[in-house]
Amino acid sequence: MDLFLNDLSLWIIGALMLAALAAGFIDSVAGGGGLILVPSFILAGLPPQVALGQEKIVSTLGTIAAIRNFVQNRKVIWTAVATGIPAGLIGAYAGAQAILYFDPDTIGKIILAMLPVGILLSFLPKKETIDASQPVNATVLLLGVPIVVFIIGFYDGFFGPGTGSFLILALHYMLRFDLVSASATSKLFNFSSNIGALIAFMISGNVLYLLAVPLVLMNLLGNHLGSASAMKYGPGMVRKILSLSLTLLMCSLGYKFLMA
């Protein structure tokens, strides 16, 4: 697959590096970086399934910078991590396997129908002072978190863009995390779902490893800058970028599944 790199000019690779930087910034704050990466890869001429596989390897490694910043600032809700990570791994692997056999059109329309609700929810008043150290309800921790993360992880493997946004909304409204803590904890879940999907795409040969190197470096930088900005400017910035990424996702999916 890396022989495909011979057909990419330096200008195209440079443009993809800038796209990876922007995607990392958006992804670290509110999710949705795949909205930039996947279309960019397709415009560069990659087949759709290769574009999805390439997005997974870039996002998986790029997320490390954001996770490091959030962990250092003690924003991760660790009580939910143990049950959510395995669910994300399994769900995303299953979703990535399914994309090889099923048309994503139906699931895309369902996600498209849900997005306006998510955008409206993101503008509702929220409690910003929830103590991240408060214990999580045991039923929600043992059942709610893995079920939600599995479903969103399946979507991540099946299509991908917007996974971080859906995770943030689910954590915020289901477990009542403040938005910064929801964004931080979602990074670990998204990281696990990325790994699950990436394994499936690697096995099927849909990853360009040489192209991934410069894109991962730029995505790491974008994640670092974005997560640092979230710490500095707080939930207000997270809410605005979350709403923007959801709006972009709705427009992208609307064109893909209704206009194309």
N, C-alpha and C positions, 0 to 999 in steps of 0.2 A: 504493500500500500504506500510506503514512503517514496516509491518511484514517482508518485503523483506530484511531489515537490518540484520536479523538473519543469512542470508546466506553470508554476507560480513565479511571477516576476517579483523583484525586490519591492516594487511599489505595493503590490498586493500583500506581501508579507508584512510590510510596514503598516499598512492600513489595518491588517488583522491584529497587529501588536497594539495599536491605539484602541481598537475595539475591545481587546482583552483588558486593557487598563481601565477603560470606562466601565466595563462589565464587572470588574472586581470591586470598584468603588460602590456601584449601585448594589451589588450582591451582598456586600458586607453590611450595608446599612438596612436594606429593606427587602432583599431578595429580588429576583427577576433579571439577574445578569445574563441569563440565557437568552433573553429577548434581544440582546445585542449580539451575542456570540453565534447562535444558531443561524439567524438570517445572514450574518456576515460570512459564515462558512459556505452557505448555499450560494450567495452572490459570487464568492470566489471560485465556484465551480465544483465544490465537493458534493457528492451524492448525499441525499437527506440522511440516510442512516449513518454515513461517515460523519456528517455534520453533528449529529447527536452524540456519537461516540467521542468526537473531538471536544465537544463542549464538556463532556463528562470528565475527561482527563485534565483539562484546564481548570475547571471549577473545583475538582477534588483537591488538587494540589494548591490552587490559589487560595482556598478557604483557610488554609493553615495560618496565614498571617492574621486574619480577623479573629480566629479562635484564640490565638495567643494573646492578642490585645484584650479581648473580653475576659479571658480567664485571669489575666494579671489584674484586671480591675474588679474581679470578684462579682461578675454579673451573671454567671451561669447558674441555673437552678439544678444543682447536681442530683437532687432527689428524683428528678424525672428522667435523668440521663440513662440510668441502668435499664429501665424498661423500654425506653424509646429507641435506643440505638439498634438493638437486635431487630426490632420491628422495621426500622428504616432499611436495614441491610436486606432483609428478606423481601420486603415489599418492592424495593427498587429492582432487585434481581429478577423477580417475577415479572415486573412491568417491562423491563428491557427484553426479556425473552419473548413476551407477548407481542412486542412491536414487530418482531420478525415474522409473525403469522397473521396479525389482525390489522385492519384498516383503522387508524386512529381517529377517523372522522367523527364517529359517534361520541367518543369520550371528549374530543375537542369541543363539540357543541354543548355537552353538559357543563364543561368547565366555563365556556363562554357565557352560559346562562347564569352561572353562579357569580361571575365577576362583578356585576353591578351591585349585588348585595354586599360583597366584600368591600367595595369602594365606599358604600354608604356607611358600613360599620366602622370603617377607619376614621370617619369624621365625627362619630358619636363621642360625647364627653367620656373621659376615662379617668380612673384613679391613678395618679402618677406616683403615689407614695406607698404602694404595697411593699411590705418588707420581704425581700427575696429570701430571707432565712426562715420564713414561716413554713411549717410542715404542710405538705400537700395531702389532701384527702386520699386515704388509702385506696378507695374504690376507683377514683379517678387515676391514681398513679398506676394501679395494677391492670386496669381495664381500659380506661379512657385514652391514656397516653399511647399505649401500643397500638390500639385500634386506629386512632387518628393518624399516627405516624406511619403505620403500615399502608393505609389508604393513600396518603399524600406521597409516600415513598413509591408506591406502585405508579402513580402519575409521573413522578420524577423519572423513573426508568422508562416509562412508556412514551412520554413527550418531553417534559422537563421544565421549560421556562415558567417562572412564577412559583416554583416550589417553595422557595424561601418566604415569599409573601404569604402563601397559604399557611405555612408553619407558624409564622409570627401571629397571624390572626387567630389560629386555633389555640395557641398557647395563651394569648392574651385574654380571649373570651372564655376558654374552657377552664384554665387554671388561674386566671386573674393575675398573670404576671404584669409588671409594668412593661412598657414597650421596649425599653432598652434591654431589660432582662429577657424578654421574649425573643428579641433579635439575637442576643448572645446565645441562648440555649438552642434556638433553632439552627444555629451554625453547626452544632455537634450532630443534630439529627440530619441536617442536610448533607453533612460530611459523610455520615454512614450510608445514606441513600445514594450519594454519588459513588461511593466505593462499590456498593452492590450492583449498580447499573454499569459501572466501568468494567467490572469483572466480566459481565455478560458481553459487552461490546468488544472487549479484548479477545475473548474466546472466539467470537465470530469474525475477528479480523477487521473491525471497523474503526481503528485508531491509527493516526499518523504520528508516530513517536517523535521524529525529527522536528516536525512543525510544532509540536507541543512545547519544546524547550523554550524558545523565546516568548511564546504566548503565556506560559506558566509564570515566567519571571515578571512580565508586565502585569499579569493578573494578581500576583502576590503584592506588588507595589500598590495596585488599586485597592485591594482588600485592606492593606495596612492604612492607607490614607482615609479610606471610608470609615473603618471601625474607629480610628482615632477621632474623626470628626463627630461620630455618633456620641462618643464619650464627652466631647467638648460642648456640643450643642444640645444634647439630651433628646428626650422623647419628641419634642416639637419637630426636629429635623427628621427623625425616624418616621413620624406620621406623614409628613409631606412627601418624602421620597417613596414611602410605601404606597401612598395614593397614586403617585406618578407612575410607579412601576406596574401597578394593577391596571391603570388606564391604558398604558402602552400594551400590556398583555391582551386586554380586551380588544383593542383595535387590531393587534396582530392576528389574534385568533379569528376575529370577525372577518378579516380579509381572507384568511386561509380557508375557513370552513363555509363561508357564506358567499363570498365574492369570486373566489378562484374557481 
